[in-house]
């Protein structure tokens, strides 16, 4: 039998030692018998309970019989008066969580301890009782808990308050009756009691904004003496500020309170107040100044935790207000050599965000010596900060690219290397001058790259960008070396890259053809098949065969079909005489078709339920609509929108709508759910008001005959619109039905019903509804292959905006197109940005959009919009949407 408490030998000082080494559950359960001894040994019993607690916390589980046996044995220990043993008894009872029929055994003992004169007994008994009790027993001991909340002993009061916080999750109605006692405890002079009382009181009132606001108002007058409670009060004040509508008018409640806390004697309160101010929405430089000053003082503190907290807070501020943090740069430069590497990393990344162009070279020298001392996770943060800095100061790309190139050759894990490669790729795309040097750095990296994924991705990128450089031939050697020196996956990628060079650079076609011929005898099937395919595409003399233009487009052009859709179509394809038609694959980026019912614990079933996985979304809608004869003349379904909720959560009826777009028609599918068990709805329909939708005319309404409780049903309304016009409008909706009462015992509905109506939210058809999100794998190739025959370019003023990210998001949402190559992400504090969008417009017309944004000092945003499409009218329509939006 293992003995857990053994004196540690001096010979084992350097070894990891655990007193529980080799402990076994069976042996410990045998030791439980000591609880039944007539003469209890408190020390021995405590050791056995310690072993039981260790087993439970290590994940060992006891069977019901084992747990019951241990529980009944533990209850016999209440006869001991040993304080240490009694505390262990409390712990094991909490961990065992006895069933309701077993709780009765210890209830009397715990209630006796709860009224004991020994404060330690009282506090622990309260915690245990509240942990294992149910609502019935809670009402019996409620009086004692109320008394404990205002007890003079802070340990007892805190135990009752903490128990109240836990009980609020399971028995909120009972705990809410303690408000007066909790309010009295908030005035306590004991720090922990005031802290726990404030936490409980706020949770009791959390669903009443006005009550929370009044609570904060009363306590900000100086009654919160505990630093812990003061920190909690600062958080609640910040919450009130965020939820207050006055923030839109510039009147920010409780800001003066937050600023006064910056002068508090407790460091935790000062930091909490400074952090709260920096995280305020729309905070100004004037409001930030006192908080930044307080955090700057912490940067020179002797306590590492204060330095870390301050530099982390400043790092977040630097993302949105870099100029406000520049005064702290000198202090942060001294932290680069801090022994705590987390502090040093945050200092470096903050300096990279706030530094100016003249400080870049100096920072790079400091970071070079610093990188070898930190872990990969911190290095990734630094790499991302350097990437942002390079985009901010593109003229410094040489020194920053050299730095990235140097660290790329050093040791590091996959995530770290991927972060560097991603950064170089982004810089190549956004800074044209960096392209050739960046591509060469990537070529040199794959010579020694040990990660297959990175090698294949770099080769793919080389195939897209390399042929467009001034001297594409210098990359061929690096690519061809991969054919002989790498595994099969990388060799296959290298063959594809070589073929792209041959297809896109006329002068290189003969050389590429010769190199590919050498790969025909490769040992891997994939490499041989790719090589044969590309040699077929390239003629014997190295010229692209004109008749294979479609094959060339498929192999080297942009694939404008989502891969998940292609995969699904290939899986569903049944071999037959007819070949697989790639044009039959849907190009829509699919989303969840129907919103789940919002009532907790219940999900709609049938057609109103979310379909099983994205691949079947469009097909499911098409099958549903084609099953209704009235819709067969509408033609092929172009697009179905995501569900739009027309009712709030927890209302009598749950209704959402899906907009189905056809060439000349729009169909609204209203998914309705009756959430009242005592009602049956019949002849359910939606009455639509078209007073704000002049271009639409209602042609059909199809009601639901019967809508029982919790059974979703669909009602449809169809509209006709002019062909070739992007018709938009607002639709007012009213749910109309006959309601019949249902007998809860028999489940049968009454024969007579009453007509009733229920007002729904308004619904809009917008321009984005006529656009399908379809991405392209290589935007530049797609743009160039589209040609400029139907290109339309114009400039627009978007007015004042908070930042460029807001303007980019607004235009993307307006057009409803798919962002390409991650261009929807705008670098922090960027003054200019380019966004690339792709989509398919109504009529299956491919559209590509290039947006160039700029913002001036007064935050006015200007935009240059270039559109290319397969139809001139569609290009003009995109501009009309932007000009009217």
N, C-alpha and C positions, 0 to 999 in steps of 0.2 A: 504493500500500500504506500502510495506516495505521501511524503510528508512535506507540506508546503512551507512551513516556517522552520527553516533549517539555518543554522549559523553559516555564514558564507566563509569559506576557507580563504586564507590569504593567498593561496596559490592560484586562485581564480580571479584575481583582481582585474585582469585585462580582458576577461571574457564577459559576454552578455549573460546576465543571470536573471532567472525568474523563479520565485518561490513556488510557482504553480507548474513547473516543468514536469511533464509526465502524468499530470492529474487525469483521472478517469471518472466518468460519470457514475458507473456502477459502484466503484469503491466509495465515492462520496455519499451516494444514497444509502449505503450500509452504515456510514458514520452518523447519519441522521438519527440513528437509534439513541445517541447520547442525550437527545432532547427529552427522552422518557425516563432518564435516571432519577431516582428519588432525590439524590443529592446532586443538584446541577452544578457543573463546573463552568462558570461564565466565560472563562478564557477559551476553554475547549469548544464550547458552543459557538462562540464568536468566530473561531477558526473555521468551523464547518459551514457556517452561514457565508463566510467570505468565499469559500470554495464554490458554494452554490451560486453566489452572485457572479463569480468569475465564469462559471460554465454558461450561465444565462447570457452574459454579455459577450461571450465568444461565439454565440449562435447555436449552442446546444439547446435542443428542445426536450421538454419532459412530456411523457404521455399523460393522459388525463388521470390515470391511476397513480402514476408517480407524483404528479403535481398535487393531487389530493392528499396523498400520504404525507408529503413534505409539509403541506399547509397545516394539517391537523397536528403534526408533531411540533411545528413552530408555535402554534397557539398555546401550547403548554408552557412556553418560556415566559408568558406574562406573569407567572408566579414569582419570577426572579426580580429582585429590586436593584440589580446591577444596572447602572445608567448606560454603560457602554454596550452591554448586551441588548438593552431595550432599543437602542438606536439601530442596531443591526436587525432586530425583529421588524421594526418599522420598514426598513429598506427591503427586506425579503418579501414582506407581504405586498408592498407596492409592485415589486417585480413579478410576483406570481400571478397577480390580477385574478383573484378567486372569483368563481361564478356566483350568481345571485343567491343560490341556496347555501353556499359556503360562507358568504359574507356575514350572515346572521351570527355565525359562531364567534366572530371577533368584534362584532359591532358593540356589544356591551362593554368589552374591555377597552376599546378605543374611546367610547363615550365617557367612560370612567376616567381615562387618561386626559381627555379633553377638558375635564373639570377639575383636574388635579391641581395641587398647589405648586407642583414642579413645572416651571415654565417650559423646560425642554420637552417634557411629556406632552404638554398642551400643544405646542407648535407642531411637533411631529405627528401627533394624533390627528390634528386638523388636516394636514397634508395627506395622510394615508386615507382617512375617511372620505375626503373629497375625491380621491383617486379611484376608490373601489365602489363608491356608493352609486345608487341609481336615484331617479327623481322622487320616488316614494319616500325613501329614507331621508333624502335631502330636506324635505319639508319638515321632518321631525327634528332635525338638528339645525334648522335655519336660525332659530333664536340664538343658539350658542355661537353660530358663526357671526351674526351681527354684533354680538357682544365682543367677540374676539377682534373684530375690525377696529374697534375703538379702545382696545386694551392698552393699558399703560406700558406694557412690555413690548418693545418694538419687534422682537422676534416673533411673538405670538401674532401681532397685528399684521406683519408682513406675510406670515404663513397663511392667514385667512384671506388677505388680498390677492396673493398669488393663486390660491385655490379658486378664488372668484374669477380670475382671468381664464383659468382652464375650464371652469364650469360654465362660463358664458357661451362656450361653443356647443354645449349639450343641453343646458337648462337656462336659456337666456331670460325667460320670464321670471324665474325665481331670483336670479342675480340682479335684475333691474330693480327689484324691490329694495335693494340695499343702498340706493343712491344717497340717502341722507347720511348714513353711517360712513360711506365712502367719502362724501363731501367733507365730513368732519375730519376724516383721516388725512385729507389733503392739507389741512392746517397743522399737521403734526410737526414737531421739531426734529423728529428722527428722520435722517436722510433717506434711508431705504423705504420707510413707511410712506413718506410723501411721494417718493418715486413710484412705488407700486400703486398707491391710491390714485395718482394722476393717470397712470396707464389704464387702470380699470375704469375710471370715470369716463375717460375719452372713448373707450370701447363701448361702454353702455350707451353713449350719446352719438356714436359715429354715424348713424344714419340720419341724424338731424343736424344739418349744417348750421342752422341758427343757434342751436344749443351748444355746439362745439365752439362757434364764434364767441358766444357769451362767456363760455368757460375760459377761453384764452384771454378775453378782455379782462375778466376779473382777476386772473392770475398774473397778468403782465404788470399789475400795479405794485408788485414787490412781495407777494405772499409766498412765492416759491423760493425757499431759502436753500434747499438742497441742490448742489451742483448737478446731480443726476436728474432731478426733477426739472431743473432749469434747461438742461439739454433736451429733455422730452418736450418741454413747453416751446422751445425754439422750433422743433420739428412740427408741432401742431400749428404754430403761427405761420410757418412756411406753407403748410397745407391750406390754411385759410386764405393766404395770399393767392395761391394758385387757383383756388376755386372761386375767388371773389371776382365779380363782374367789373368792379371798379378799376381793375388793372388796365382795362381798355381806355379809361379816361385819364390815366396817369396818377390817380389817387391810390396809392399802395398802402393798405392798412397794415399796421404793426411793423412797418419798416423802421420807425424810430426805436421801437423796442429791440429789434435785431441789432441796430447800430449801438444801442446802449450796452448790450451784452458784450460788445467788443472790449469794454472796459472792466469786465468782471475779473475778480481776483483768481478765479479757477481757470486753469488753462483749457480744460475740456470744454467749458462754456464758451470761451473766446473762439476756439476753433470751430465749434458747432455753429456759432453765429456767423463767422466768416464764411464757412462752407455754404450755409443757407443763403446768404446774400449773393454769393457767386453763382448759385444755381437758380436764382429767380429768373422767370421768363421776361425777356425784354429788358434786362438790367442795363442801366446806363453807366458810362465811365465815372460819372460823379458818384453814383451809388456804390460802384466797385471800389473806389479809392480807399476808404477806411478799411475794408475787408482785406484788400491786397497788402496794405501797410501792416496789419496784424499778422498775416501769414508770413510776411517778409521777416518779421522779428523771430518767428519760429525757425526760420532757415538756419539761424546761427545758434540755436539751442543746443545744449549739451546732451539732451535726451534724443536718442535715435527715433523714437516713436513720433515725437513732435516734428522732427525734420522730415520724416517720411510723409506724415499727414499733410504738412504744409506744401511740400513739393508736388505731391499727388494732386492736391486741390488746385495749385497753380497750373499744373499740366492740363487740367480740364478747362480752366479759364482760357489758357493760351489757344485752345481750339477755336474759340469764338471771339475773343478780345485780346489778340496778341500784343497790341500796343499797350494795353493796361498792365502787362506783366514785364515790360522791358526794364522798368526800374529795379527789378529783382535779379537782373542777369548777372551782375557782379557777384551777388551772394550765391547764385546757383552755380557759377563757374567754380567756386571753391568746393562745391559738393561733388564735382566730377571725381575727385580722389577720395571720396568718403569710403570708409571701410565697408559699409553696408551697400552691396552692389545694387539692391533695389532702389535705394535713394540715388545712387550715381546714375542709373539708367534713366530714371524719371527726370533728373536734372539735365542730362544730355538731350533727351527728346524735347523737353520744354525749351531749351536754348535753341534747338533746331527750328522750332516753331516761331520763336520770337526774335531770332537773330536777323541782322540785316545782311546785305550782300557783301559788305566789306569784312564781316566776321566769319564768313564761310570757311576760308582757308585755315584760319586759326582753330576753328572748331574741328575741322577734319584731322588736324595734327593731334589734338587731344583725344579724339575718339579712336584713332589708330592704336594708341597705346592701351586704350581702355577695353577694346573689344575682346582681347584674349582672356580677360579676367572674369567674364560674365557667361552665364548659361545661354543656351540657344534661344530660350523663350524671351530673354531680354534682348538678345541680338536682333530678333525679328522686329521688336518694337523700334529699335534704332534704325533698322533698314527702312521700315515704313516711313519714319520721320524724315530720313534722308531723301526718299522718293518725293515726299511732299515739298521739301525744301528745293529740290531741283526743278520741280514744276513751278515753284514760286519765283525762282531766279534762273531762268533757262540759260542765261549767259555763262553760268558757272557749271554747265553740264560736264565739262572736261574733267575737272577735279573730282566731282561727285561720281561720275562714271568710272574714273580710275579707282576710286575708293571701293566701289561695288565690285569692280573686276578683281581687285586684290583680295578682298575677303571671300570672293567666290572660290578662290584657289585654296583657301584654308580649310581645316577640318570642320565638319559640322554635319548635323542631321538633315533628314529629308525636308522637314518643314522650313528650316533655316535656309537651305539652298533654294527651295522653291520660292521663298519670299524674295530672295535676291534676283532670281531669274524673272519673276513676275515684275519686279521693279524695273529691271533693264528693258523688258518688253514694253512696259508702259511709257518709259522715257523715249524709246525708239519711235513709238507711235505719235507721241505728243510733241517731240522736239525733232524736227526733220534733220537738223545738223548732227544729231547724235546717232543717226541710223547706221552708217557704215562702221564706225568704231564699235558701236554696241553689238552689231551682228558678228564682227570679228571676235569680240570677247566671248560671245556665246559659242562660236565655233571652237575656240580654244578650250572652253570649259567642257564640251562634250568629248574632247579627247581623253579626259580622265574621269568623266562622270560615272559614278557607280549606280546611279538611280535610273532604271529603265524608263520610268514615266517621264522624268525630266528630259531625257535624251530624245524620246519620241516627240514630246511637245516642242522642243527647240527645233528639231528637224521640220516639223510641220510649219512652224513660224518662219523658218528659213525659206521653205518652199513658197510661202506667200510674199515675203518681203525681199528676199535676195534677188530675184529676177528684175526687180524695179530699181536696183542701184546702178550706179554709173559703170561698175566693173563686176558683173555677176560671176565671172569666171574664177575669181579668187576664192570663192566658197566651195567650188566643186571638189577640191582636194580633200577638205575636211569631211564633206558629205560622203565621198566615195570610200574614205578610210573606215567609215562606220559599217560599210557592207562587208568588210573582211574581219573586223576586229571586235564585233559586238555579238550579242545574242540574237535569236531569230526575230524577236519583236522589233528591235532597233534596226536590224538589217532591212526588214520590210518597210519601215518608215523611211529609211534612207533611199530605198529604191523609188518610193513614191515622190520623194523630194527631188531626186534626180530627174524623174519624168516631168515634174512641173517646170524645172528649169528648161528642159528640152522643148516643152510645149510653148513656153512664153518668151524664150530668147532665141531668135532665128540663128544667130551666129554659133550657138552652142549645140544645135541639134545634132550635127554629125558626131561630135565628141560624146554627147550623152548616149547616142545610139550605140556607139562602140562599147561604152562602159556597161550599158544595160545588157548587151549580148554576153558579157562575162558572167552575169548573174543568173543565166538561164539554168546552169547546172548546180545551183545552190542546194544544200541538203534539206532545206525546209520547204514544205509544200506552199505555204503562204507567200514566201519570197519568190518562188518559181512562178506561181500563178500571177502575182502582181507584175513580175517582169514580162511574162508572156503577153499580158493584157496591154501593158504600156508599149511594148514593141509593136503590137498590132496597131495601136493608136498612132505611133510614129512610123512613117514609111521607111522603106529600106534605105532611102537617101537622107533620112533625118527630117523630112518635111512632114508636117501634119496633114493627114489625109482629110480632104475637104468633106467627103461623103460621111465621115464619122463625126460630124459637128456635135450631134446630140451626145455621143459617147464622150467626146472631149469635155463638153459642158458638165456632164455627170461626174467625170473623174477629177477635173481641175477647177470647175466653177463652184459657185456657192450653192450649197444644199439648203433650199428654202423650205424644207419639210422637217418638222420636229421629229427627232429620232424615236421618241416613244411611240408616235403615230406610225412611223415606218415599221418599227418592230412589231406592233400589234397587227398591222395589215399583213405582214409576212407570215406571222403565226396563224392568221385566219385563212391564208391563201391555200386553197385545195388544188393539188396538181391536176391539170386538165390540158386540153389542146390549146386553149387560149393562154398566152403568156401573161405574166404578172404585169399589170399596168400601174406604173408609178404615179400617173396623174390621178388615180383613184384614191390616193392617200390624202387624208384631210390635212390641210395646212394650218388649222387653228390650234393655238396654244390652249390646251384644254384646262378647265378648272372644275372645281366641285359644282355639280349641277344645281343642287337644291340645298337651301339652308336647313340645318337641323332645327327641329322644334325647340323653343327656348325653355320650356318648362323643365325643371331639373328632374333627372332620373327617367325621363320619357323620351323616346325617339319615334318619329313617324315611320310607318311602314308603307310598303307598296310603292306606287309611282311617286308619292310625295316624299319618300325617304331619299337620303343621299345614296347615289348609286355606288356600286362597289368598284371604286378606282376610276381614275381619269380616263383610261382608254375608251370606255364605253359611253362617255357622256354624250357626245354629238350623236352617235348611233341611237342611243336611247331616245333622245328627243325626236330624231327623224322617224323612228318606228312609231312613237306615240302620235305624232302629227299625221303620218301617212295612214294611220288606222282610222282617221276621222275623214269621211268622204268629202265633207265640205271644203277641206283644205287641199284636195288633190290637184285642183286647178291652179294653185299658187306657184307651182314649179318647185325647183330644188331649194332647200333651206340653205341660206348663206351663212347665218351665224345665230347662235343663241347666247344671250347674255348670262352673267352670273345672277343669282337670285337677289332681288331687292326687297327688303322687309318693308311691309306696309302697316305693320302693327308693332307695338312695343311688347317687351317681354311681360309674361304673367297677365295678359289681357284675356277677355272671354274667348276671343277667336284669334287664331294665329294665321296670318295671310302673308305670303310673299309672292312675287311675280317674276316671271322670266320673259324677256322680250325676244321673240323669234323674228328674224329679219329675212324677208324674201325680196325679190327684185321690185315688185310693185305692191307688196303687202307687208304689214307688220301685225303679228299675232301676239297678244298678251295671254300668257298662261298663268292664271291665278291659282296657286296652291293653297288650299284652305284646310284648316284643322279646327274642329270643334273641341274645345277644352273643358266643356261643362258636362259632367256625367248625366245630369238630370234632363238634358235637352237632346232632341233630335231635330236637325235642320233639313228642310226639303226645299226643292226648287231654288237652289242657291245660285245667284248670278251677281255680276258686278255691273253697276250702272256707271258709265263713263261720260264725263262732261268734256266736250271738245271745244269749249269756248276759247281756250288758249292754244288750240292746235288746229289752225285754220286749214292746213294742207292735208289733213286726214279726214276720211269719211268712213264711218262705221258700216260694215257690210254684213257682219255676222256676230251673233252672241250665242254661246252654247253653255247652258247652265248645268249644274250638278243636281241630279234628281234627289239624292238623299245623302246626308252627311252625319252619320252617327258619331258618338263620342270617340275621340282619339283615332279616327280613321280618316287619313288625308284624302282629299278629292280635288279634282281640277275643273275649273270653269274657264272658258276661253272667250275672248273678244277679238275679232279680226277687223283690221282697218285697211282701206285702200289709200295709196298715196301716188302722186304723179311720178311717172317714170323719169329717171335721170336727175331727180332733184333730191338733195339731202334735206328731207323734211324733218323739222324739229318742232317740239311743242311740249306743253305741260298738260297732263291729264288728271282730272279730279275723279276719285273713285269712291263709290258707295256700295257696300255689300248689302244685297237685298235677299231676303229668305223668309220662309214660313217656319216658325219655331213651334215645336210640340213638346209638351211635358212628358217625361219618361218615368214610369213607376219604378223606383229603385229596387223593389222586391221582386217584381216579375220581369222587369226589363222591357216591358211593352209600352209603346207610345200611345198617347191619346189620339182619337180620331180627328178632333178639331184642333186647328192650329191658329196662330196669330201672325199676321204679316209684320215684319220688323226690318229695320235698317241699321247698319253699323258703318260709321264714317271711317274710311281708310286714309292713309297718307297719300299725298299727291305723287305722281310718277312722271318722269321726264324722259322723252326720247331726244338724245343729243347726237351731235355729229359723230362722236366716237363709236356709236352703235353701228355705224355703217363701215367700220374699219375692223379687220381681223388682225390680231397680233401674230405676225409670222416673222421669225428671225432669220438672219442669214449668217453663215459661219464666217464669211470674209466680206465685210462691207465694201472695201475698196474694189475688190474684184466685181462684186455685184453692181456697184455704181458705174464702173467703167464699161461693163458689158451691157448695161441698160442704155448707154448712149445719151447724148444731149439733145435728141430730136424734140422731145417734149419736156425740156427743162424750163422751169420758171423760177426766177430769182427775184427777191424783193426784200426790203428792209422795213422793220417795224419798231416802234417805241412801246415798251411794255409798262412804262411808268415806274414809280418808286416801288422797290421791293426790299425786303429785309436782307436778302443775300441772293447770290446767283442760283443756289440750290432750289430756292423757292420758285424762281422763275422757270427753271428747267422742269421741275415737277409739274408746274401749272400747264406748260405747253404739252408735255407728254400726256397728261390726263385729258387735255382738250382734244388732241388728235387720236388718242386711243391706240397708238402704235407701239411696237416692241423695241425697246432700247437695245442697241447692239454693242458688243465688245465692252460692256461695263461703263459706257459713256454717260449713263444716267447719274453716276456718282461724281459730285463736284468737289474738288479739293477745297479744304477750309481756307476762307479768306481769298479765294481766287478772284482775280479781276476779269478774267475771260475764260470761256469754256466752249468746247465743241461737243455737240451731242448728235449721235447717229441713230436714226429710227428706220424701221422697216415694217411693212404691213401689206395686206391685200384689201383693196377697196371693193365695195359692192359691185358685182359684175366680174369678180375674180381678176381685178386689175392690180398688178404688182406696183407698189409705191415705195420709193426710197426718199428719205428726208435728211438733209444735213443742216443742223442748226448751229449758228455761231453767236454766242452771247458776250456782251460786255457790260460792265457796270462802272459808273463814275463815282466821284466823291460824294455826290448828293444822293447816291443809291438809285439813280435812274438807270433802268436796264434797256439796252438796245439789242435788237436781234436781227440777224441776217438769215433768211429762210431760202434754202435751195431745194427744189422738189424735182425728182425725175420719176416718171411713170411710163406705162405702156399706152396711155391715153392722154392727150393734151387736155381734154375736159376735166379729167381727174386732177391733174396738176393745178389747174385753175381753181378747182373746188377746194383743194387743201389751203390755198392762199385765202380764199373767201372765208373758210372756217376760222383761220387765224385772225383775219382783219375784223371779223364780226364778233370774235370771242373775247 
